[in-house]
């Protein structure tokens, strides 16, 4: 089973569109505090099986982590659960930042978490 992937440049275009995808960071809270993508939500990888009900199978969702490995596993798991609109950010936040795109402190995500 193959997963869908997106490059940093294609994601930047999608995020600037009228209908941006939902963006979910699957890294640990400590990693998120260091840097994050603007408008992303935090949902640690290990919580995904417990939070499947919070995801809409009809909504396009891009998952990312540091290099794309963990988020690829999340996408693979969700595809097994019947999600077709999940996309992995190839190269993760590392590739995003290396390509000169903006990263922010992730504390805004964690302060909103309950």
Secondary structure, DSSP 8 states (H G I E B T S, - for coil): ---EEE-HHHHHHHHTSTT--EEEE-S-HHHHHH-B-TT-EE--GGGGGGSGGGS-TTS-EEEE-SSSHHHHHHHHHHHHTT--SEEEETTHHHHHHHTT---B-THHHHHH--
